[in-house]
Amino acid sequence: MGKLSFLTGAGIGYVLGARAGRARYEKIKGATAKLWENPKIQQNVHKVEARVTDAAKNSGSQLTDKVASTVKGKLSGSRGAHHPDFPVGNTGRGTDGPMPPTTPQPPL
């Protein structure tokens, strides 16, 4: 039902837009550009950009720390300290038996 509603709305929008013509399109485009250039809007855009950048930096450093500690644990030979995100068992390296064959994929 969601796809049907979307396609219906898109079709109605296309028909109305086509009837409105190029002049109406240019008027809407100009109003949108004027709104986007508003200093208050740009101030909020910059705030959101800063928050997203900070969140990405924090998440990235946390992920890097997690990977580094896991790799250090594996390289130091500590067999007892397994990370819960990395299961122990069939690793696919032939130590637990051969891996089953994969089905061929169709060419692109």
C-alpha positions as CSV (number, residue, x, y, z in Angstrom):
1,M,0.0,0.0,0.0
2,G,2.9,2.4,0.7
3,K,4.3,2.1,-2.8
4,L,0.9,2.7,-4.4
5,S,0.4,5.8,-2.3
6,F,3.8,7.1,-3.2
7,L,3.3,6.5,-6.9
8,T,-0.1,8.1,-6.8
9,G,1.3,11.2,-5.0
10,A,4.2,11.4,-7.4
11,G,1.9,11.2,-10.4
12,I,-0.4,13.9,-9.0
13,G,2.6,16.1,-8.3
14,Y,3.9,15.6,-11.8
15,V,0.6,16.4,-13.4
16,L,0.1,19.5,-11.3
17,G,3.7,20.6,-11.8
18,A,3.4,20.2,-15.6
19,R,0.3,22.3,-15.6
20,A,1.9,25.0,-13.5
21,G,4.6,25.4,-16.0
22,R,8.1,26.7,-16.0
23,A,7.2,30.1,-14.5
24,R,5.7,28.5,-11.4
25,Y,8.7,26.2,-11.1
26,E,11.1,29.2,-11.2
27,K,9.0,31.0,-8.6
28,I,9.1,28.0,-6.2
29,K,12.9,27.6,-6.9
30,G,13.5,31.2,-6.0
31,A,11.5,31.0,-2.8
32,T,13.4,27.9,-1.8
33,A,16.8,29.5,-2.5
34,K,15.8,32.6,-0.5
35,L,14.7,30.5,2.4
36,W,18.0,28.4,2.3
37,E,20.1,31.6,2.3
38,N,18.3,32.9,5.4
39,P,21.0,33.5,8.1
40,K,18.9,31.8,10.8
41,I,18.5,28.7,8.6
42,Q,22.2,28.6,7.8
43,Q,23.0,29.0,11.5
44,N,21.0,25.9,12.3
45,V,22.5,24.1,9.4
46,H,26.0,24.8,10.8
47,K,24.9,23.6,14.2
48,V,23.6,20.3,12.9
49,E,26.8,19.8,10.8
50,A,28.9,20.4,13.8
51,R,26.9,17.9,15.9
52,V,27.0,15.2,13.2
53,T,30.8,15.7,12.7
54,D,31.4,15.4,16.5
55,A,29.2,12.3,16.7
56,A,31.0,10.7,13.7
57,K,34.4,11.5,15.3
58,N,33.4,10.0,18.6
59,S,31.9,6.9,17.1
60,G,34.9,6.4,14.8
61,S,37.3,6.6,17.7
62,Q,35.3,4.2,19.8
63,L,35.2,1.7,16.9
64,T,39.0,2.1,16.4
65,D,39.6,1.5,20.1
66,K,37.4,-1.6,20.0
67,V,39.1,-3.0,16.9
68,A,42.6,-2.2,18.3
69,S,41.9,-4.0,21.6
70,T,40.6,-7.0,19.8
71,V,43.5,-7.2,17.4
72,K,46.0,-6.8,20.3
73,G,44.2,-9.6,22.2
74,K,44.4,-11.9,19.2
75,L,48.1,-11.0,18.5
76,S,49.2,-11.5,22.1
77,G,47.8,-15.1,22.0
78,S,45.3,-14.7,24.7
79,R,43.0,-17.5,23.7
80,G,40.7,-17.1,26.7
81,A,39.7,-13.5,26.1
82,H,37.3,-13.7,23.2
83,H,35.3,-10.7,22.2
84,P,31.5,-11.3,22.2
85,D,31.1,-9.8,18.8
86,F,33.5,-12.3,17.2
87,P,32.2,-15.9,17.6
88,V,34.5,-18.8,18.3
89,G,34.0,-21.9,16.2
90,N,34.0,-22.5,12.5
91,T,36.3,-19.8,11.3
92,G,36.3,-20.9,7.7
93,R,40.0,-21.4,7.7
94,G,39.9,-25.1,7.4
95,T,40.6,-25.8,11.0
96,D,37.1,-26.9,11.7
97,G,36.5,-28.8,8.5
98,P,36.0,-27.6,4.9
99,M,33.6,-24.8,4.1
100,P,30.6,-25.7,2.1
101,P,30.7,-24.5,-1.6
102,T,29.0,-21.3,-2.5
103,T,26.4,-21.0,-5.2
104,P,27.5,-19.2,-8.3
105,Q,26.2,-15.7,-8.8
106,P,24.7,-14.6,-12.1
107,P,26.9,-12.1,-14.0
108,L,26.0,-8.4,-13.8
